């Protein structure tokens, strides 16, 4: 071999073998060629060089971008380098935000070209993950399901991928079963249509021994019920009776409120509030603890006898067992535990953990807002929660009742429980009750007097609550003008024959009464004729002192300045 350099070219590298004339040692140097280097790496280097050019010459910058676009070959790009290049182009685009429009358009076209490559890699990743599902390792199967649900194309999800993923819900490993259900939910969140045929598989998995599996199964049952509310399914395998999918799912979610896991009970309680399309009979059953059989009404013995009479079939007594019951009962199918939605919300309100009780109260509020008849039924249960030992639960019950106040009218027995909470040591609870009382309506004069007297008694104990009490009285007066007119003389202590002593206009208790009556008179002006002369003088003063609480009334000598509420 002569003293020369021998160059051996390979597809991805150039090996230079240099042989010295005076030495037998050979030096081998490996150099990476332009072809073997990552094209995206070249793109990064070009963009780094363009940073200075972008500040000086836009024409040169545009020429280099065009050159990069012409030389870019997507098939040879590496994914990590590609992401770095995209990030670099975005930075360059932000720098050129106020620059040449042509340059920004070119950068956007480059980004569009680079975006084609991630989609190609995503398809390969999904295909690779699906191949790994046949692995004997449960850990591999679990991660393959995770990757497949995240990267598979939604068009492929319609071609049996969901069925393939659902098949692993019967795996021997609990982690694989949970991931199978979780992957189906992930596909649904990405936009794939989940077939209602998955419902029975999800229901069967609700009985799994592992909490992680039951949790995902409960989510799937809820999702299917919400997505296909009017889809009809059979109640059991041997029964021709059908029911809506949302009702069946609602019943199963209610059953999860008796689960041993607190996390699942909380999850079930939260799901109930979002299942607002459930039928009224199922919804009302959640507040009734009577024993039922899967929410299907069973005929009583009297009804069965009446049916026998109507049919004209009587026992002749000639045959043995002629009048024996015709129905055959299987002792294995009889359960003394309430099933379905029976008393589900009551169980949630009585749960030992505050998280479950809070979630249950919140769901009752959401359901009551969509079903006014249910709001009336659940009122007593929400009022009972005012006596809960946890302040957060009491506040949730107060705010929930405030939200549904437009659907209800309070009775005297309910007011007694609610007003007893006004002496709560918590400022938030007392102010919350003021808001609630201002939003609710009462049924009788006795109820109105009860509210006013209790507010005044508590105000004497907690004088710092006077502004909150003023606002409460204002709203109560606006909503109960007729009742206020009937008790005006009683509240003002106006004697029909004798003049009473003038009361202190700065007394918070007296101010509460005046605010109540003045706001009632705004909606029912004849109340003004019942005011004594001293009350009319006090109105002129309070109209100027508290224009936001005292409305404008047709009283002679009073200020005509409108309140903020009147202006808005």
Number of C-alpha atoms within 10 A of each C-alpha: 7 8 10 11 13 14 11 11 11 11 8 12 16 16 16 16 16 16 18 14 11 7 7 8 10 10 11 12 10 11 12 12 15 11 11 14 14 17 22 25 16 17 23 20 12 15 22 14 13 20 14 11 16 19 12 11 11 16 14 13 20 20 11 16 19 15 12 18 16 9 11 17 14 17 9 14 17 16 13 9 17 22 15 15 21 20 14 15 20 15 13 19 18 11 14 17 11 9 14 12 11 12 22 19 12 16 22 15 13 18 16 12 14 21 15 11 17 15 13 12 14 17 15 14 18 20 15 14 22 20 13 17 20 12 11 9 11 18 12 16 25 23 16 26 26 20 19 28 27 16 18 20 18 16 10 12 22 13 10 11 20 24 14 16 24 22 14 20 23 14 15 10 15 19 18 24 28 24 26 30 28 24 23 27 22 17 22 21 12 13 11 18 16 21 13 18 10 16 22 12 17 23 19 11 23 23 14 15 10 14 18 16 24 25 23 24 28 23 20 25 26 25 22 24 24 20 16 15 19 15 15 16 19 14 17 10 7 7 8 9 12 13 13 19 26 27 28 28 26 27 24 21 29 26 20 24 26 17 16 10 14 16 15 23 27 22 21 29 29 20 21 27 18 14 23 20 17 24 14 13 12 17 27 18 19 21 19 15 16 11 15 19 15 16 19 10 8 10 9 9 9 9 11 12 12 11 12 12 11 9 9 7 9 10 10 9 9 7 8 8 9 12 11 8 7 7 6 6 8 7 7 6 6 9 11 8 10 17 21 26 29 27 22 28 28 19 19 26 25 15 18 11 13 19 18 26 27 25 24 32 29 21 23 28 26 20 22 25 19 13 18 14 14 20 24 16 14 21 21 14 16 21 19 15 23 23 16 17 10 12 16 16 22 23 22 23 28 25 19 21 27 20 17 23 21 14 18 18 14 19 14 16 10 16 18 15 16 21 20 13 17 21 17 14 10 13 14 13 22 23 18 21 26 25 21 21 24 21 18 21 20 21 14 15 16 14 20 20 16 15 20 20 15 16 24 19 13 19 20 14 11 14 13 11 18 19 14 16 26 22 18 24 29 24 21 28 26 21 19 23 21 16 19 26 21 13 16 20 15 12 17 18 12 16 11 8 6 7 10 13 9 8 13 11 15 9 9 19 21 16 20 22 20 25 26 28 29 28 26 29 24 19 16 17 16 12 19 20 11 14 16 15 9 12 18 17 14 16 24 19 15 21 22 16 11 13 18 16 22 24 23 22 20 12 15 10 10 18 17 14 12 16 17 11 11 11 6 5
